[in-house]
């Protein structure tokens, strides 16, 4: 399967703990995106990478959130000092690398903060 | 800021019938892209259809077609010959030209009944 993969698929953590999610994009896709989706809502853009460069960050991405794509392949999204409001589905998507290309989504990581 | 509105939280249709999902958006831009994504229960989001704003011809993909009314800022999705596998959340999304921040509506939950 050469689709976008995300790990873990589910994460339960206690408030105040740090969590890290991984996304593996489709091979040779230069662009990688992170979205957050809360229950009953559409996805909200968080950030995107062109290769290893993080080119845009939403105001939703507070200081507790950090994303990396060190080698321009997989990406990680870390949330420090988690809060109950961080509970959501975190979606990753990738696209070939030109503007307005279709974004291909992964299955998401569902985070529950207790 | 661009906003996307889906005014129908839930819809249902009988198998083999036709259904239309509504989407309106607000923008001052003239060049942009519109998308319909499908998110089946517990499965990842996939692109159904996309429309470039500069194209007057409505996009079609097999049983899926759109009615794009640029002046009215309306982008509805028509599903013909509905199938049980069409049951899903459907999200309308907007993206400005030369940007990567895709804005989603809140979604319409479509149920196809046998």
Interface residues (C-beta under 8 A of the other chain):
Chain A: X3 X4 X31 X33 X40 X41 X42 X43 X44 X45 X48 X55 X56 X58 X91 X99 X100 X102 X103 X104 X105 X106 X107 X108
Chain B: X4 X33 X35 X37 X43 X44 X45 X46 X47 X50 X52 X91 X93 X95 X97 X98 X99 X100 X101 X102 X103 X104 X105 X106 X107
